């Protein structure tokens, strides 16, 4: 499989009439407030370095104003950086010519927006095939592919409706179908589910995970919701005031928050859903337990297995069925409860 | 005191310090002579430029007059139905045409319809591209806006003078006078409509790799269309408002009859022709409004 990782290196963005002029000052440690007060420029992003893994979901999390929407727009250069590189398949997106950039956007990326951004004057199917239409693909083929993806996201029968006739959740399904129809390697999702109500959001998350299992796209997912980040993200980067303050897997962030700010965030997280059994298991002598659980399982599943079976100990087995450790009810519960020091 | 004597002898506050009478006369004469010279030298050439337009105007008018009246009524009613999809308007149009014809205004009405149609067409053909250009650059907008303001506010009689001096009287100068007055709304509203297009949708088009041409035709114009249509509606209304003024420089039709009625104090003639102009205006207005509304069908059903 092709390497579709995205490498963001040394990315800075200063908003204002002459951002380049102040880049050195910022690199030498000028703060966001100082830059704004002295020069009237706004520091959007500060020294971003993220390697987004190929065929995985990279979540970028942050509160409003943290620069996460600015960040995702650098990947398809809807916003151009002040300095820095965005490497994809050996090419720096930031240095592409207008024509190359257009081709890159048409064939390599597809985007889903927080406010859906559908074309209100076009029917659902005409919205879904918009990307293919821009590529100049034959109408009949484009429509066929659009219908296929509309059906995959559960919109059969709505093809000829207008976006205004659909609910928010359904409109975002159209947005997702429009992006998937493009068949691009990179899927950019800018707070795609944030405008939806909680139940529908959970549905959409499940659908995205299910689709990702067969599509293996490089997904960049922006969110302000830590639960969403932990559920979807193979890797998570946390942004604050335009800088990455921690990145890693969800488990790493929950277990070892880099600072008090993140610790505060992860305090409320359902740890049983994040922490894997491998983290807390002890290498055990073979065959002490009567039940076993696969490696990589989440703690809440371990707890359920143990309480259902009435046992206090379970074997952890790898994908070949060989026991690699054991986990007790006690340590499971301990790990699921938020440590007092946080 | 020195000041008082200065005020009373040198500068009166009750009488404006004008340019000397001779100087003023020479200034006006200079401008007149210069323009007359320009007309003498280039007038014929400029007139020749407009010959194709004149031919088209004459041909179109003849065509409308040569068409048998029942066929004309059917064609016009069909156009109204195509635009508005409304039977009440179709019946109204037929009634207006029949009554006007019965009262001896058929020929004048056809002439007026022909010049209004051609001038509206010209306004649309030039106005929409201008509006698009304006929407693309703030500098263009800054230059064009004051020109449009001038076109709408300078009394039409003022620009009739140079037009008549250059082109004489007749259909072409009449058409130009109408277009100068009527084109600003369609330019303005095309510009406005495109500028008001939702930024999020435009960003989505960008993200999917639309070229600026593709953006214009797949996003900007379709979404601006209802606003553009409001502009076309206004343009038609303003063109109709100019038919009487245009009659002053030799455009025949209902406007000419109104002018005749004013000059000779014929009350009935003035009323009949005035009401005929009004009826055309109402039909045009309703048809273009209904058409504009139909373009927005997609936004009618809003999900709760």
Interface residues (C-beta under 8 A of the other chain):
Chain A: X76 X78 X102 X103 X104 X105 X106 X107 X109 X110 X111 X113 X115 X117 X118 X119 X120 X121 X122 X130 X131 X133 X134 X135 X162 X164 X165 X166 X167 X178 X182 X188
Chain B: X198 X200 X201 X203 X204 X205 X206 X207 X208 X209 X210 X211 X214 X218 X219 X222 X223 X298 X299 X300 X301 X302 X303
